[in-house]
Amino acid sequence: YELIQVSGGSYYVQSPAKAGLVRLNDTDVCLIDSGSDKDAGRKIRQILDKNGWHLTAICNTHSHADHIGGNRYLQSQTGCRVYAPGAECAVTRHPVLEPSMLYGGCPPRELRNKFLMAQDSDAAYLTAEVLPQGMELLPLAGHCMEMVGFRTADDVVYLADCLSSRETLEKYQIGFLYDVAAYLNTLETVKTLSARAFVPAHAAATEDIAPLAQYNIDKVLEIADIITDLCREPQTFEAVLQQLFRRFDLGMNFEQYVLVGSTVRSYLAWLKDSGRLCAVFADNRLLWQRA
């Protein structure tokens, strides 16, 4: 958990899911996300204490547990405000919604863990009006319902989870997505952005984000083509999922089943809505078939 200065008062904490830190004046700072759990929150607080900084607010980019897991600890220790955008605010306040949405019902115990369900925190809606002066809100929908990023007064852009690193995509192939169409639109917008520096949560900070954005776009389109090809003959969702796990040599467990499975369902919905697949019901089964 190393503090890295990007430019001026814009920093990030190097960690599995980078937390941004914006210095508002000599003493006050704002966090962008809070890490994965209480331990992450404690390490971030040690950084704050070392520098004599007072945490005034946490602005969450979205509600996945590795980004809001430190909220509760930091809020209880510092009295800071917590903000989250739109529907993400509901999940931040009621984290059981996350594994429930992924599973599609009441989640079994195996899914009620800190990786999929953070501790709840007292979050309010994140809007442009509550942002610290000099920070700009950037809509980044697609990875989840209403994810956002930020541009600071130092012209540093924090991109949350809208991009995966090349290494991650080469290893796992299928990055988590909620809305494929929105995600592709977001990446096309990100490709056109200019800034002093870009800080994705799960990739290296860079001055030129366009090549990585294009790589992520290409990977999404590649996965879409593979799923369409798998549906040459009518396939159940489970059969499509099984073939993808085999193709990419992925290991199946409860977490991977819901994370990759939810993403594959999103691909199927997008491919259906865009006319590349059709859904048919036969023998009391939902089957997916290339149009």
Secondary structure as the mmCIF struct_conf table of DSSP 4:
data_model
#
loop_
_struct_conf.conf_type_id
_struct_conf.id
_struct_conf.beg_label_comp_id
_struct_conf.beg_label_asym_id
_struct_conf.beg_label_seq_id
_struct_conf.end_label_comp_id
_struct_conf.end_label_asym_id
_struct_conf.end_label_seq_id
STRN STRN1 GLU A 2 SER A 7
TURN_TY1_P TURN_TY1_P1 GLY A 8 GLY A 9
STRN STRN2 SER A 10 GLN A 14
BEND BEND1 SER A 15 ALA A 17
HELX_LH_PP_P HELX_LH_PP_P1 LYS A 18 LYS A 18
STRN STRN3 ALA A 19 ARG A 23
BEND BEND2 ASN A 25 THR A 27
STRN STRN4 ASP A 28 ILE A 32
BEND BEND3 SER A 36 ASP A 37
HELX_RH_AL_P HELX_RH_AL_P1 LYS A 38 ASN A 51
TURN_TY1_P TURN_TY1_P2 GLY A 52 GLY A 52
STRN STRN5 HIS A 54 CYS A 59
BEND BEND4 THR A 61 THR A 61
HELX_RH_AL_P HELX_RH_AL_P2 ALA A 65 ILE A 68
TURN_TY1_P TURN_TY1_P3 GLY A 69 GLY A 70
HELX_RH_AL_P HELX_RH_AL_P3 ASN A 71 THR A 78
STRN STRN6 ARG A 81 ALA A 84
HELX_RH_AL_P HELX_RH_AL_P4 GLY A 86 ARG A 93
BEND BEND5 HIS A 94 HIS A 94
TURN_TY1_P TURN_TY1_P4 PRO A 95 VAL A 96
HELX_RH_AL_P HELX_RH_AL_P5 LEU A 97 TYR A 103
TURN_TY1_P TURN_TY1_P5 GLY A 104 GLY A 104
BEND BEND6 GLY A 105 CYS A 106
HELX_LH_PP_P HELX_LH_PP_P2 PRO A 107 PRO A 108
HELX_RH_3T_P HELX_RH_3T_P1 ARG A 109 LEU A 111
BEND BEND7 ASN A 113 ASN A 113
TURN_TY1_P TURN_TY1_P6 LYS A 114 LEU A 116
HELX_LH_PP_P HELX_LH_PP_P3 ALA A 118 ASP A 120
STRN STRN7 ALA A 123 TYR A 125
HELX_RH_3T_P HELX_RH_3T_P2 ALA A 128 VAL A 130
BEND BEND8 LEU A 131 LEU A 131
HELX_LH_PP_P HELX_LH_PP_P4 PRO A 132 PRO A 132
TURN_TY1_P TURN_TY1_P7 GLN A 133 GLY A 134
STRN STRN8 GLU A 136 PRO A 139
TURN_TY1_P TURN_TY1_P8 ALA A 141 GLY A 142
BEND BEND9 HIS A 143 GLU A 146
STRN STRN9 VAL A 148 ARG A 151
TURN_TY1_P TURN_TY1_P9 ALA A 153 ASP A 154
BEND BEND10 ASP A 155 ASP A 155
STRN STRN10 VAL A 156 ALA A 160
TURN_TY1_P TURN_TY1_P10 ASP A 161 ASP A 161
BEND BEND11 CYS A 162 CYS A 162
HELX_RH_AL_P HELX_RH_AL_P6 ARG A 166 TYR A 172
BEND BEND12 TYR A 178 TYR A 178
HELX_RH_AL_P HELX_RH_AL_P7 VAL A 180 LYS A 191
TURN_TY1_P TURN_TY1_P11 THR A 192 THR A 192
BEND BEND13 ARG A 196 ARG A 196
STRN STRN11 ALA A 197 PRO A 200
TURN_TY1_P TURN_TY1_P12 ALA A 201 HIS A 202
BEND BEND14 ALA A 203 ALA A 203
STRN STRN12 THR A 206 THR A 206
BEND BEND15 GLU A 207 GLU A 207
HELX_RH_AL_P HELX_RH_AL_P8 ALA A 210 LEU A 230
TURN_TY1_P TURN_TY1_P13 CYS A 231 ARG A 232
BEND BEND16 GLU A 233 GLU A 233
STRN STRN13 GLN A 235 GLN A 235
HELX_RH_AL_P HELX_RH_AL_P9 PHE A 237 ARG A 247
TURN_TY1_P TURN_TY1_P14 PHE A 248 ASP A 249
HELX_LH_PP_P HELX_LH_PP_P5 LEU A 250 MET A 252
HELX_RH_AL_P HELX_RH_AL_P10 PHE A 254 ASP A 273
TURN_TY1_P TURN_TY1_P15 SER A 274 GLY A 275
BEND BEND17 ARG A 276 ARG A 276
STRN STRN14 LEU A 277 ALA A 282
TURN_TY1_P TURN_TY1_P16 ASP A 283 ASN A 284
STRN STRN15 ARG A 285 ARG A 290
#
